[in-house]
Amino acid sequence: MNLQTMMKQAQKLQKEMMNAKKEIDEMEFTGKSSFVTITVKGTKEIKNVKIDAEKIENDEIEMLEDMILVATNEALKQVDKKTEEKMGKYTQGMPGLF
């Protein structure tokens, strides 16, 4: 295989990787914990926090904080999972590149 062919293949692979990353960045992921729902973008930017106020009482603030934490982490794990699914074929087992 000559150098020019290798360079073309590398450029094609880079373009595919960037397209896959863009697709993930534009997706939304939702994490839920009881009456808290968190929506994050594929960029890990929190887009929305929804609390079902009918299910919470004033003395449950600490529990609410914990639920927000759990829901946020769940949504972020979904981003990581999707990123690994789509980008894993490019990184070949080298985590943390994206």
GIQUICOR-V264777 format. One record per residue. N is the residue number from 0. RES is the residue in three letters. PHI is phi in degrees with one decimal (999 if undefined). Layout:
BEGIN
N,RES,PHI  N,RES,PHI
END
This chain:
BEGIN
0,MET,999  1,ASN,-87.7  2,LEU,-62.3  3,GLN,-64.5  4,THR,-65.3  5,MET,-62.5  6,MET,-65.2  7,LYS,-63.6  8,GLN,-65.3  9,ALA,-64.5  10,GLN,-65.6  11,LYS,-63.7  12,LEU,-62.4  13,GLN,-62.1  14,LYS,-64.3  15,GLU,-63.0  16,MET,-62.9  17,MET,-66.9  18,ASN,-65.5  19,ALA,-64.4  20,LYS,-64.0  21,LYS,-63.6  22,GLU,-60.8  23,ILE,-64.4  24,ASP,-58.0  25,GLU,-86.2  26,MET,-79.7  27,GLU,-119.5  28,PHE,-126.1  29,THR,-121.3  30,GLY,-113.1  31,LYS,-127.8  32,SER,-146.4  33,SER,56.4  34,PHE,-105.3  35,VAL,-119.0  36,THR,-127.4  37,ILE,-118.4  38,THR,-115.9  39,VAL,-125.4  40,LYS,-83.5  41,GLY,-62.0  42,THR,-83.4  43,LYS,72.3  44,GLU,-85.5  45,ILE,-70.7  46,LYS,-99.6  47,ASN,-155.5  48,VAL,-123.6  49,LYS,-120.9  50,ILE,-119.9  51,ASP,-79.8  52,ALA,-62.1  53,GLU,-66.4  54,LYS,-99.6  55,ILE,-119.5  56,GLU,-112.3  57,ASN,-57.9  58,ASP,-85.0  59,GLU,-107.9  60,ILE,-61.8  61,GLU,-61.9  62,MET,-63.9  63,LEU,-61.3  64,GLU,-59.6  65,ASP,-63.9  66,MET,-66.9  67,ILE,-63.2  68,LEU,-60.3  69,VAL,-62.9  70,ALA,-63.7  71,THR,-63.4  72,ASN,-62.4  73,GLU,-63.9  74,ALA,-64.1  75,LEU,-66.8  76,LYS,-64.2  77,GLN,-65.3  78,VAL,-61.4  79,ASP,-60.6  80,LYS,-63.4  81,LYS,-65.1  82,THR,-61.9  83,GLU,-64.3  84,GLU,-59.7  85,LYS,-82.6  86,MET,-99.2  87,GLY,-56.7  88,LYS,-67.0  89,TYR,-90.2  90,THR,-87.6  91,GLN,46.6  92,GLY,82.7  93,MET,-99.5  94,PRO,-67.0  95,GLY,90.2  96,LEU,-77.0  97,PHE,-128.6
END
